Amino acid sequence: MSFAHLHLHTEFSLLDGFARIEKVTKRAAELGMEAIAITDHGTMFGVVDFYKAAKANGIKPIIGCEVYVESEDARRNYHLVLLVKNETGYKNLIHLVSRSFVDNFYYKPRVSKKMFEGYTEGLVALSACLQGEVSSHLLEGRMESARAAAKWYKDMFPDNFYLEIQDHGMPEQHRVNPLLAQISQELSIPMVATNDVHYVDREDASAHDVLLCIQTGKTLSEPDRMRFPTDQFYLKSEEEMAALFMDYPQAVENTGKIAQECHFDFVFGDIHLPSFTPEGGESSRDYLRRLSLEGLKKRYGQKWQIHLPRLEYELEVIEEMGYEDYFLIVWDFIKFAKDANIAVGPGRGSGGGSLVAYALNITTVDPMKYELLFERFLNPERITLPDFDIDFEDERRQEVIDYVCEKYGKENVAQIITFGTLGARAAVRDVGRVLGMPLFQVDKVAKAIPFSLNMTLDRALDESHRLKELAQEEDVELLLDMAKKVEGIPRHASTHAAGVVISKEPVEHYVPLYLQDKSISTQFPMGTLEELGLVKMDFLGLRNLTIIKHAVKNIERERGIKIDVDHLPPDDEATFDLLASGNTLGVFQLESPGMRSFFKELRPRCIEDIIAGISLYRPGPMESIPTYLANRANPSQVRYVHPKVKDVLGVSGGVIIYQEQVMQLVRELAGFSYARSDLVRRAMSKKNMDVMTHEREIFLYGDGKEIPGAVVLGLSQADAQQIFDSMVDFAKYAFNKSHAAGYAIIAYQTAYLKANYPLEYMAALLSSVMNTTSKLAEYLEDLRQLGIHILPPCINDSADEFQVEGDELRFGLRAIKNVGVSLIAAIERGRQERPYATLEDFLHRVETSQLNKRAVESLIKAGALDCLGETRRSLLARYDSQIEGVQRSSRTNAPGQISLFDDIIEPVSVPMELEEYDEETLLSMEKEVLGVYLSGHPMTRFSDLRRQRALMTFAEICELDERSDDKMVDVMAMLKKVTLKTTKKGDPMAVLELEDEFETLEAIVFPSLYREARDLIEEEKYFLLKGRLQFREEQAPTIILSRMESLSQIESTAALERLYIKLDEWQDELVESLMRLLRKHPGAHQVLLFDASCRQTRRVRNAKVALKAELLDELRARFGSDGVVVR
């Protein structure tokens, strides 16, 4: 075999390698090479992708890795290239790479020399680059050490160790290579010539340089940054390598010799799932059948036989595909969870379409009721692994994973890696920074890129007129050209949020392992694992399940009612009224302002409506919302070209919403099997034009065998073509109904609990966000809107979490900063016999070991000691000395020693009668230790103004994303901090830290507005603001202000505003009813009635009103928006 590159770094040498797998394998084929190796730094992330790409290009792939070898004194790491010769070598390489992460990671994954023992068979070792051990010693003038190192590797890898020479035009290599040749001759170790390939073409050196700067956070202009010394680290031809190493021809020939000795192939398709062993010696097949049949009877009672054919069909497919053990493994750990009282979700993803899963209690969504399809989950005509997505309450998810580890062996279970890549916008921002371009210019370019899934720069240039315009500028053209080169490169590795692999043998026998944040995961991502036959299961932690569980506990404790959320009445009026009101903060999936607004229009009256709502409110399908709402309001106006179309689309108002509907239409109209229809759906969603063109003909005219086609089955050709085209349009956006149904069930459960048991539900909801102050503030405001009073924390009455107290809620102690669970437990123990009466009483009865000054100070500031009858000012003035006294007393009375006065002296309180702080100081203290304003908010008095003027809250702004960039918003806020700055021209401007009841945001006041508003700008003042939102990657939005008004001035002028109500004609009964309403809202604003029939205006005496949103909403509902005016 001719020359082969044996030292090569792909994009999976993260932010260092730039030899993209697809490009480098294609180029190697163009150069006529017969083999090529992958040797990424310390990892094997990309080896399967590389293997497949090389095979696709007709080249032999050689699997390898450039590992880090720990020095004898453990102070440095040397490089060593390892190449796989055979199956044994692959097993040994993944063992060494895995252990370097799991057992010996220190800044880098390191292989100690001891770790090589017993794990070198089937591996070829090359001494690597200048950072290899032999070359490092030579560079430092230690010939004997270099010789000793070479001898050690020769002995460790008998007949499989080579001294590696390289020449990238570096003086150091020219010094080292002759010395390597000398050692080669002295110790009879063969040499091998490599190029340390980091990019494909010589012209890529500049892009690689940019990549290094992204990695190190440097700019190209920085002189001391990390850089490669030459542009010679590219994929050279055999001729170039032969010319380069003319003095060492055998070293070049040895590359081919090594390549010839390497014979390893991945095996795809074999399933490595552990066997499930039923008790009693029953086979997996029989056990699954028995459990499924028993479950079917429990689910459907006397009607079970109606669904038996579907169950039999699914079982046959499962058995034919060999997935009995898979279903039983999932059944088993879900059974464990439910038996252990761990909340389990109804099932999301396509698994909801399986009747077997429903019968086994894996899922709780009835696939027959909601017309969910099994083939969307498991398709007998497309061999793929099944994939259940299972939600567990987030607080106990790990218990289920621990159970699986214990049952199948800890070494047989691992989490899964995932890679974050440089998307189009991120590439532009990173490259712009590296090039040293002004931030505002880079920001302008990044924001011109459309915000949609899988957006690329090429697509963006096609779709964005603004980006095309900007690209005419020379520096932007360079920016985009360079960004395109690095776009899509993996940037970092992380652990998949839910994916877990369970294998027959230790996972390390199949794939290398990775360690990050003390969590072990595979080095291959999900898709690769599936190809290698490793089955992934999703163990998702869902906070909403924890909330539901705690709410149900609250209801039982407070009301003595046991709620089974899996068997709620499906038509609860209060629940659907809540959903239709848009009051869905805290309701799963329905919290965002947009979703709340949509559900007001949707006004769902059944769970099917919720499924549709969740499916429609997404980019793409949102365009169909007006049609869906209109058709739903007037079903008779919908035209169906065939009764079978109505059968399928009637449930969604004639609009294709679900992937399952595409499958049903193909089946019902043209005679496809469900399995074949799923293949058609996939082709449509992936826009596979070749497959779609072929399937279109079969849909219209059949295949002459099993599929008759739509025309033969009674559709006109025009109608058949129109339906197929509609399916193609919708399929790319259509949602998996099984997934939406699972979401809808949880949405209904949370809405039911909020509507029927608001106190108990809100207590659980607030407890779930105690560490997320923005959400806590938002939910506390929702409580106020619901008319529920929140009581402050109290050492005598509060639990660790939020609790129901009569018809109010009590703040939880765990929400107070610096107050830990051990102190809370001590407080609860100390008050068991009687409430705390004084500060001294509290400090003496709480275990001294749990007391600390910061915690007690936080309790006082939060108001938790108000029950002791002292002002917070008094408590703060003396708690410090009191704690010291208690701690001194504790030290004096050694453990077991009884004080003479224990039984005759009680703690006596001598309170300092200091006047309480003003309200603003008290509120500020609460905000400091609770993260929220509890007993009030400095801006609460402006709440009606916010509703009248439809102002956005900061919480609502923070839920927006970059699609809202440049959106104009009106807000009101308190100014917390002013930072004065100057522009490059020397003009004054300001950066403001603003706060409303929910969040803190930054705002920019540019010079033109600053000149107008400088006299207004003062900290702790309140403002009505108008501005434009500016988004940056992974940062909270900034508001670029265009107007500032003092809320105090607006408040004073608002008192002069009057309420005008237009009456079509004067009717005494109408006016009396109106007066009754007005008297319910007393205030300072005059009311004038305009009688349109005689065009007269009359002032209402003795009925001045407060212009509150509730009043205005009711008036507009009665008299129309045009009939109610405030001015």
N, C-alpha and C positions, 0 to 999 in steps of 0.2 A: 504494500500500500504506500502511496506517495505521502508527502508532508501533511500533517494534521495539526491544527491549533489545539493545544492541550491546556492553555491557561487563558480563561476568558470570563469576563464579568458582564453579566446581563443587567437589565434594569432592576433585578432583585438583589444586587449589591446596592442597597437603598441609597439613593442620592449620591452614588459614586460610580456605579456601572451605568454605561449608556449604550451598551450594545443590545438594542432591543431584540428580543428573541425572534420575532417574525423577520425583521430586517437582516439580522446577522446570519440566520440559517439560509435565507434566500441568497444573500451575497456569497456565502461559502459555496453554494451550489453553482452560482455563476462563475466562480473561480475554479470550478472543476474539482473541488475537494470531495473526498470520499467519506471523511469522518471529521467530527468536531466535538470538543468537550465544553462543558459548563462547569465553572469553578468559582462560584460566588463566595464572597467573604463570610465565612463562619456559618452560613445557612444553606439550606437546600430548597428554599421557597419556590424556585422556578423550574425545578428539574423535570417535572412531568410536562409542563407546557413546552419546555425546550425539547424534550424527547419527541413529542408529537409533531412539533414544527420541523425538526430535523428529518423525521421520517417522511413527512409530507413533501419535503424538498429532495427526497432520494438520498439523504446523507445518513451515515451511521452516527447516532448520538452516543456520546460517552458521558456518563454521569460522574460528577466529581464535586469537590468543595475545597476551597482554600481555607484550611482551619488555622486557628491561633493556638500555638503550642506554648504552654507555660514554661518559663525558664526555671532552672534548678532552684534559684533563690526566690522565685515567684514575683520578681520585681518587673519583669517585662514579658512581652509576648513575641514569639517568632511566627512567621508564616510557613505553612507547609501545604503543598498541593497533594490531594488524595484523589485517585481515579479508580472507578469501579471496574473490575475485570469480569465479575460473574455474580451470581445470586448471593453467594457467601460474602463477597466484597460489599454488595449493597447493604446487606444486613449489618455488617460491621461498621460501615460508614454511618448509617443512620443511628447506630448505637453510640458511636463516638461523638457525633454532632449533637445528639440528644443529651448525652451526659455532660457535654461541655456547657450546655445551658442549665440543666437541672441540678448538677452537682458542683459545678466549678465556674460559675459566672462571676466575673469581677470586671466591670466596665465592658468587657468582651466575653463571649463564650469561649472558654479556654480548655484545651485538652492537655492534661498533665502527662508526663512521659509514662507514668505508671499505668495510666488509663489505656495505653496502647497494648498492654500485655494481654495476649489472647484474642486481640481484635484487629490483626493486620492481614490475616489470610484473605486473598482475593482482592487486595488493594495494591495499586502502584503509587509510590510516593515520589514526588519531585521536590527538590530542595527550595523551590520558590524563588522569589525576587530578591532584591537587596535586603529585604526585611526577613528573609529566611535565616535560620540559625547559622548555617555555614557561612553565608555571604556576610552576615553581620559581624562575625568574628574576624573575617578577612578584612573588612572595611576598617575595623578597629586595630588592625595589625597583630592579631592573635592567631598566628598560623597553627600552632599546636592545638588550640581550642577548636579551630575550624576542622582540623584533621580528626580530632576526637569526636566531634559532633557527627561528622560524616560517617565515621566508623560505627557510631551508635545506631544511626538510621539504617546503615547497610545491614547490621546484625538484626535489627527489628523487622526490616522488610527484605528478607533474603531474596536475592535475584530480582527484586522489584523496587529498588531505590535508584534514582537518577539524580545527578548533579545538574541543575538547571542553569542554562546561560541565556542571557537576554542582552539586546542591544537597541536601546531607544535613543542612542546618540548622547548618552550621559557619561561623563568622565569616570564616575564611580564604577560603572559597569566595565569600562575599558580597563580599569585597574584590577577588578575582581575576576574577570573571565579567564585570564591566563593562570591565575592562582587556582581557580576551580579545575582547570585542565591539568595542572600539576597534581592536585589531590586525586583527580580521576585516574591518572597514570599510576600514582603510588599505591592506591588502595584498590585498584581495578574496579572502580565504580563508573559505569557508563554515563555519558553526558546526554542532555537533551536540550534542543533549542526551542525557545518559545518566545512569543510576543505577548506582553501583558495586556491583552486586548481589553480596552475599556469603552471603545466606540467603534463603529463599523467603518466609516470612511474618514480619511484624513481631514476632510472639511468639517467633520463633526467635533473637532477639538474645541472650537469656540463654544459650542453648545454644552459640551462636557464641562468646560470651565464655568459656565453659568450654573450648571447643576451643582458643582462643588460649592459655589458661593451660596446657593440656596441652602445647602446642607449646613454650612458654617455660619450663616447669617452675615456674610460679608458682601461688599460691593466690588465690582471689577477694578475700581480705581484704587483700592487699598493695596499698598505695596507688600505688606507682610502677611498676606492671606495665603491659605493653602492652595497650591496650584501644581499641575504636572509640568515638569521642566521642558518638555518638547511636545511636538504634535505627532509623535510616532507610535501612539498606543492604539493603533487601528488594526483592522483585519487585513494583514498583508497577504499577498499572493505567495504561492510556493516559490516563484522565481525571485521575488524580493527577499524572501527568507534565505534562499540558497545563496544569493549574492551577499547578504548581510553576514552570513556565517561561512564564508568561503574557506576560512581556516579550520573550520570544524564540521566538515561534511557529514561525519558519522552522527553528530548531534542532531542534524536535520533528519537524517534517515531514521534515527531512533523514534521520531514521532510516529512514523508509519508503523514501525515495529510494535510500539505500545498500543496504537489504535487497533492493530490486528489482533492483539491479545485480549482486547476488551469485548466481551460478549454478554450484554445484559439487556433484557427486555422486561418492561412492565407487563403485568397481567391485568387486563381490564375485564370487568364483568363478574368475576367471582365474588360472591357475597360472604363477608366475614362476620356474620352475626352470631352471637352466642346462642346455643340451643336453650330452649325453655323446657324444663323438666317438670311436668305435672306430677303431683303426688298420686300414689296408687298405681304407677306404672302405665298410665294411659298415654297414648301417643299425642303429640301436639295437635295433629289434625283432628282426632276424635274429641280431644278436650276443647278445642276452639269451637267445634260444631256444637257440642253439648252446651257450653256457656252461651253461645249465640242464640240457640233455640230457647233456652231458659230465659234469657234476657228479652227476647222478642215477645214471649208470652207475658212477661211482667210489664213491658212497655205498652202493649196494645190490648191486653186482656182478651176478651172474647173475639176480637177482630184480628188476632194475630195471624190467622191463616191467610188473610187477604194479602199480607206482605211476605208470606213464606217464599213465593217464587223469587222475589227480589233478593231475599236473604240467601237462598240457594245459589242464585247466579253469582252473587258477590263471593260466597265461600268457594265456589268452583274456580273463580279467577284468582283468589288469594292462594288456593292450593296449587293451581297450575303454575303460578309464578313463584311458589315456594316461600310465601311470607307469613305462614302460620305463626312461627316463632316471634316474628316482629310484632304482630297484633297482641300476642300473649305477653310479651315483655312490656308493652305499653299498658295493657290492661292491668298488669301486676303492679307497676309503680303508681298508677292512678288509684288502684284499690288501696295500696298502702297509704297514699296521701289522704284519701277520704276516711279510711279507718282511723288515721291519726288526727282527724279533724283539721286537716290542712285544706283550705279552700281551693277548689279546682274550677277553672273557667268552663264555659259551655263548649268550648272547642272553636278555634278559628282556623282559617285556611281551608283548603279543599277537603280535608279530612271530615268536615261536617257533612259531606255528601255520602258517607258510608253508613248503610243501615247496620252492618256488622258492628261498627264502632259505636253506634247509638245503642244497639242491643247489649253491648259489653259495658255500657256506662262510661266509655272513653269520652264520648261527646253527649251533650244533652239537647242538641238542636235536632228536631225531628226532620229527617231528610224527606220523608214522604209528604208531610204537611207543607213544606216550603219548596217542594219540587227541586231538590238538590240532587246532583248527578254523581254517581259513583265513579264514572269514567273520568271525571275532572280530577279525581284523586288518584285512581289506579287504572291505567289504560292497558288492556291486554295486548293491544296492537303497538304499543310503544313501551319497551322495557325500561322502566325507570324505578328507582327505589321509592317506596311510599314515604310520606313526610308529614307527621302529625305536629302541629304547633299547639303546645299545651301551656295554658296559663296557670300559675300557682300564686297564691298570696305572696307578695314580695318578701314579707318578713320570714317566711318559712320555706322558700324555694330551695335553699341549700340543703334542707333536711331530705328532700326527695332525691337530690343528686347524691347525697351521702348514702342513702338507702341503696341506690343503684351501684355505687362504688363497693359497698359492703357485699351485695348479692353477687356481682359479677367480677369483683376484684378491682381494687383501686387502679392497678396498672392497666386495666382493660377499658378504662373510661378516661376521656380527655375532652377539654373544650376545643374550640375551633378558631383558627386564626382568620383574620380578615385584613385586607389592605386598603388603606386610604390612598387615593390617587390624586394627582394634580389635575383638577378640573379646569375648564376653559378660563373661568374668572380667576381661580387661584394661580394658574400659570401666568396670566397677565400681571397680577399683583406681585408675584414673586420675582418674575423677570424684570418688571419695572423697577423694583427696589434694587436688584442687582446691577441694573444699568445706571442707577443713580438718577432716574427721571423724577421730576417733581411729583409729589404725592397726588395733587389735585388732577394732574394730567392722566396719571395712571388710573385714578379713580373714575375719571370720565370715560376712559376706554373700557374699563371693566364693566361699568354700568350700562354700556351700550350693547353688551352681550345679553341676548334674551335669557330670561330666567325660566328654563324648563329642563326636564329630566334628560340626562345624557347629552346635553348641549356640547357641541364641539366648536372650535374656532372657525373651521371651514363652513359649518352650517350657519354659524352666527354671521359670517360675512355674506352669506346668501340671503339671510332673513332680515338682517338689521341694516336699514338704510343709513342710520346714524353711524354705525361702525364702519361702513364703506366710506363715508365722508371722512371720518377721522383717519382712516388708513391711507388717505392721500398725503398726509403729513409724513415727512421722511423719518422722523424719529419714531412715530407710531408704527410705520411700516416695519422698521427694524424690530420694534417691540413685539409685534404680532408674529413676525417671521421666527423670532427666537422662541416665543411662547409656544408656537405650534410644534417646535422641535421637542420641547420638554413636556408638552401636554400628554396626560394619560400615564406618565411615569408613576410607579408606586412611591408614595412619599413616606409612609410609616406603616408599621404593623400593629394591630391591636387584637383583642380577643372579641370574638363574636358575642353579642349580648346574650344569646340564648342557646346557641348550637352546642350539642354534646354528642360525642361519638361513643358508642358501646361496641366493643369488638370481641371476637371469640378468644383471641390470644392477647397478650399485652400490646397496646397500640403501637409501641416502639418497634414491634416486629414488622409492622407494615409501613409506617411513616415516621419521619423524624419529629421530635418534640421541641417545643419552644417554651421559654419561661419569660413571663412579663408580669410585674406586680404580684409576684408569688403565685401566679396562676399558670398551670401547665396547659398548653394547647398544642394542637398539631401544627406543623409548619406548612401544611397544604390547606388551601381554603375549601369551602364546601363542595364546589363543583368537582374539584380534583378528587376529593375523598370519595364522592359518589362513583366516579369512574373506576376507582380502585376497589370498589365493593364495600367501603366502610359506611355504615348506615348512620345518618345524622338524625337526632331528635331534638326538638326545640323545647327547652325548659324555660319558659318566660316568667319573669316576676312581674306581677301586675298589681300596682298599688290599689286599684279600684276594688279588687277582690278582698284585700285587707279591710278597706273601708266598709264594704258590704258586711263582712263577717263581724266587725266591731259594732256596726249599726244594729245588726240582728241581736247581738249580745245586749246592747243597750236597751233595746225594745223589750227583751225578755226580763231584764232586771227591773226596768221602770214600770212596765205595764203587765208583766206576767203573760205576755203573748209570744208564742213560738212561731216564727216566720220561716217558711221553707222557700227560699228564693227560686228554687228550681220548679216550684209548683204555684206560682202566683196566678191570680185570675188574669187572663190575657186581654181583658176588655175593661180594665179599671178606669172609670171616668176621670177621677182626680188626676191620675197619671197622664192621661192624654190632654187634659186641660192644662197641666203644667207644661207639657211639651209645646202645646200650641201657644202658650203665653210667652215663650222664649226665655222663661226664667230657669234656664238649665245650667247655670254655673254649678259645677260639682257633679254634673251628669256625664257619664263616660261618653267620649267622642263628640259631645254636643255643647262644649263650653265656649268655643270661639265666638266672637261677635258676629262673624259671618254666618256661622251655623245657627246661632240663636235667631238671627234675622230670618234666615231661610225657613226654619221650623215654624215661625209665626205665619209665613205664607203657606207652608205645607199643611199645617194643622192636621197632623197624623191622627187617625182614629183606630189603627190596628198595627200590629208588629210588622206586617208586610210593608206598611207605609214608612216605618222607621228604617227598614232594610233599604228601601228605595232611596230615602233621604241621605243615608250614609253613603250609598253608592254614587249618588248624583253630585254631591257636594265635593267635587275634586276637579282639578284642572282638566279640561277636555269635556267631560260629561256635563259640566256646569252650563255649557251652551244649550243643552237640551232641557234645562229646568223650566223655562217659560212654556215650551211645548208640552212638557209633562204636566205642569200645573193646569194649563188650559184644557188639555184632554181629560184630566182627572175631574175637573169641574164640569165638563160637558162630554161625557163618554159617547153620547149619540153622534157627536160631530166627527169622531174618528172613523176614517175609511180603512177597512181591512180588505186586501185584495183576495183573501181566501179565508174561509172559516177557521182553517188550521192556524193561520197567522193570529187570528183573534184568540184562539185557545192558548197560544204561547205568550202573546204580548198584551192580552187583556189586563193582566195583573199590573202592568206598568204603563197603562194608558197609551198603548201603541208605540211606545218608545223602547228601543233596545237598550237595556241598562246592564244586563248581566251576561257574562261569558256563557253561562248555561243556556241562555235564550238563543244564542247563536247556534249552539249545538242542537237544541231542540228544533229550531227552524230547519236546519240542514237535514235532520232526521225525518221530521214530519212532512216536509214539502218534497224531498227528493229521494227518500228511502235509504239514507246513509245509516250505518250502525252508529251507536253512541260513541264507540271507540274510534271509528273513522271520523266522526264529526268533531271529536276533540283534536284530531290531527289538523283538520281544516281550520278550526279556531286558532290553533297555535300558529299556523302559517299566516293567517290574517293578522294576528296581533304582532307578529315579527316582520310583517310586510315582505314575506318571502314570495316575490313576484312569480318565479318559475312554478312553484307549487300552486299558488293561487290561480294562475292561468289554466293549469291542468285540472284543478278541482272545479273551476268554474264550468268547464265543458261537461264534466261528469255531473255537476249539480243540475245543469240545464237538460242534458240529454242522456244521462246515465252512462254506465260503463259497459253495457252489453252483456253483463253477467248478473251480479247480485243487486246493483243499484239501478232502479228504473229511470230516475231523473225527474225533475219538477214538471217538465212539459208533458211527459207521459202520464204523470199523476194529476194532470188537470189544470196546471197554470199556463197562462199564455206566455209566449217567449219574452214579451216585453215586461210582464209582471215578474217573471222569474229573474230576468236580468236586473230589474230595479231592486228586488229584494236582496240579491247577492251583493250588489254594489252597496246597499245600505249596511249589510252585515260587515263588509270590508271597512266602511267608514267608521262604524261603531266598535268593531272588534278591538281596535288598538286602544280604546279607552274603557271598554266594558269591564266591569268589576266582577270578581269571583263572588257569586251570591252566597256560597257556603261561608266565606270569610265575613261578608257583610252581615249574614244572619247571626253568626257568633257575636259580632260587635253589637248588633241590635238587641240581642237578649240581655247583654250586660247593661246597655243603655237603658233598657226598659226596667231592669231590676233597680238601678240607681235612681231612676226617675220615680219609680213606685215608692221607694223608701223616702225620698225627699218630699213627695207629694203627701204621703199618708202619715209619715212619722218624722216631720222636719227636725224636731229637737234632737232625737236620737241619731238621725242621719248626719246632721250638721256637726254634732259632737264628734262622730267618727271621722268626718271629712276634715275638720279643723285639726284633729289629732294627727292626721296623716301629713300635714304640711307645716308642722311646728317649726321646722328648720328652714322653711322657704317663706321669707317674710312677705314677698310681694303677693304670693298666693294667699297667705294668711290674712293680709290686709283686704284683699279682694273678697274673700269669703266672709270676713267680719262685716264688710259693707253690705253684702248680700243678706246677712242675718238681720241687719237693721232694716233693710227693705222688706224682709218677711215679718217685721215687727217682733223679732225675738231679742230680748235683752241679754247682753253678755255681762256676767258678773266678774269682777277682778279676781286675780289669784288670791288665795287666802291660806295661811298655814293651818288653819283649823278646819277648812272645808274642802280645799282643792285636792284632787287626786293627781297622779302624774300626768294624766291626759285630760282632755276636756270632758266634762260630765254634765248630765242633765240634773238640774236642781229645781224641782217644781216645774214652772213653765218658763224657766230661764236656763241659760248655760253658764257653767262655771269654768273659768280659764284654768288650764292645766299648768302645774308647776314646772313640767319639763320644758315648757316653752320659754322659761326665763333663762337668760344667758348666765353662764357660770354656775348653774344649779344642776348637779348631776343626779343620776338615778340612785346612787347610794345615799346621798343626803336626803332625797325625797323619801326613800324607804325609812330612814331614821326619823324624819318628821312625822310620818304616818304611825310609826311605832310609839313615838313619844306622846301622841295625843289620844291613844287608845282609851286610857282611863278617864281623862277629862281634857277639855280644851285648854290651849295655852292662854294664860291670863295677862302676863306682862312680858317684857323683853327678857328680864332676868329668868323668869319661869321658862321661857322658850329655850334660852341658851343653856340652862342647867339640865333640862330634860332631853334635849337632843344629844346623842352621843358625841363626845368631844372630838373623837377622831374624825368625824364627818364635817365638823365646823371649820370654816375658813372665812376670813374677812370679806373677800370678794363676793362669796356666795351670799352672805348675810346682807351686804350692801345692795346686791342685786334684788334680793327679796324685798327689802325696804323700798327701793326705787320703783319696783313693780306694784307696790301697794299691798303685797301679801301679808304685811304686818299691821295694816290699818286696823284690823280687828282688835288690836291691843289697846286702842283708845288714845294713842299718842299721835301727834303730827309726824309726818315723815321728816321734817326738819329736826325735830327733837330726837327721833330715833337715829338719824344719821350723825347727830352731834355726839352721841354717847355710846353707840354700839361697839366702837373700837375698844374702848377701855373695858367695857363689860366682857367682851370675848377674852381679852387678856387675863381678866380676873378669873374667869371660868377655867381657862387653860392652866393658870397657876395653881388653882385649887385642885385640878385634876392631877397635876404633877406631885402635889403634896400628899394627896391620898393615893398611895401606891395601890396596885391591884390587890384586892382582898382585904385592904385595911379599912376599918370602920371609923368614921369620924365621930367624935363625942357629941357633935351637934346635929347629926343626920336626922334624928327623929323629933327634935324639939324646935328646930328653926326652919321656917319656910322662906323662900326667896321673897324679898320685899322690894317693890318697885318704887323708886323715887323719880317720877318722870320730870323732865325739864319742860316747862310749859312755854315752848318757843312757838311763835306764830307760824302758821303753815306757809309754804312757798306759794307764790302766785300760780294761777292756772297754767300759764305758759311754761313755767319751769317744771311743774308736775308732769305735763304732757311730754316735755322734752326728756324727762327721766324715763317715763314709760317707753318712749321710742328707743331710748338707749339700750334698755335691758330686755324689752319684748320684741323689738324690731318693728313694732306697730304702735300707733296711737290707740289706746284702749278706751279710756273714759271720755274721749272726745278727739277731735282733730282741729287744729287751728283753722282748717279750711271748711269744716263742716257747714258753717253758716252760709257758704256759697253753693251748697249742693243743689238748691232749687235753680240757681242761675245756670249751673252746668246742664241740668235737664232741659230747661227752657231753650237754651241755645244749642243743644245737642253737641256739647263739647266732648272730645275724646278724653278718656283717662290714660295715664301713662301705662297702666297695665294692658289696656287694649292696644296701645302703640307697640308695646314689647311683644305682642303676639303676631305682629306683622312681619313680613320678610322682605327681601330685596325687590320683590315685585311691586312694593309700595314706595320704592325709591322716588323722590321728587314729589310725593303726594303732599298737598297742602293740608295742614291740620290746624284746628282751633283748640286751644287747651287753656286751663288755668292752673297756676302753680305758685308755690311759695319759693322765694329766692333764698337758697341756703348759703351760697358762697359765690363771690365774684372774683375772677382772676383777670386782671388787666394785662393786655398785651399790645404790641404794636406791629403793624404790617411792615413789609420790606421797605415801603415808602415812608415809614415813620408815622403813619396814621394810627390813632388809638382805636382799639376794639376791645371786646370783652368775651370771656368764656364764663358761662353761668352754670352753676349746679342747681337744678330745679327739683322740687319735690312736690308730689301731690299725695293724696291719701294712700296711694298704692305703691309707687315706684319713685326712683330717682333717675333723672336723665340730664344729659348735658345739652346746652344750647349755645349757639354762637351768635354774637352781636357784631356784625361787620361795621366798619367806620360810618357809613351813611346813616344807619339806624342809631348807632351809638351817639352821634352828634345830636340827634333829635331826643333821645331818651336818657341821656347821661344823668340828668337831674332826678329822674325817676328811680334809677338803679340803686337799690339799697337792700342789704341783706335783711332777712326776716320780714320782708314785705310781700304782698300778694299781687299777682298780675294775671291779666287776660292776655294771651299771646297767640300770635298767628305766625306760622312758619312752614318751612319745607323740610320733609324728612330726608335725612341722608344716612344710608346704610353702608357699613363696611363689614368685610368678612369677619364673622364670629364676634362681633361687638354689638352692644346695644345701639340703637339708632340715635343720631344727633339731630336736633332741630335747628335749622338755619332760620333765625327769626327775621320777620319782615315788619312786625308791628308789636308794640308793647303798650298796654294800658294798665293803669293802677286799678285793682279791684275795689279799693276803698272809694275811689272817685265814682266808679260805675255803680257801686252800692248806693252812694248818696243820690246819684241821678236816677237810679232805678226806682226810688221811692216816689218819683214824680210820674212814673209810667201809669197809664190807665188801661183798663180792660174794656174793650168794645165787643158787644155781642149783637149779631144781626139776627132779627126775627123776620120771617117772611110776612107774618101778620101778627097783630097783637091778640093773644088769646089769654084770658084770665087764668085758666087752669095751667097753661104752659108757663106763665109768668110766676104763678105761685110755686109750681114745682121747681122752677129755676131759683127762686128766692130761698127755698129750703136748702138747695145745694150750696148756694153762695154762703149761707150762714154757717155751714160746716167748716168754712175755711176763712175765719176772721183774719184781717190784716190791715195794711195801710193804703191799699190801692183802690181808687175810685172805680166804679162800674158804670158804664153807659150802655143803654139798650137802643139799638137803631131799628126802628119799625120801617121795613122796606115798603110796606103797602102805602104809607103816607109820607115816607121819606123824612121822618122826624126822629130826633135823638133825645132820649130822656135819661137824666141822671138818677141812679138808684140811691135813695137816702138810707142811712143807717145800715149799710151792708158793704163796708169796705172789706176787701179780701187780701189774702196772701197769694201771690202769683206762683203757686206750687204746681209742679208737673202733674200731680194727680188730678187737680182741679182742671187744668188746661186740657188734659187728655180726655176727661169726661165731657167737657164742654164741646170739644171738637168732634167727639163721637156723636153728640146730639145735634149740633148745628153745622157740622162740616168744618174743614180746615179754613175755608174762606170766611166762615161766619164768626170766627174768633180771632181778634187782633189785639196785640199789646203794643201800645206806643205812647 
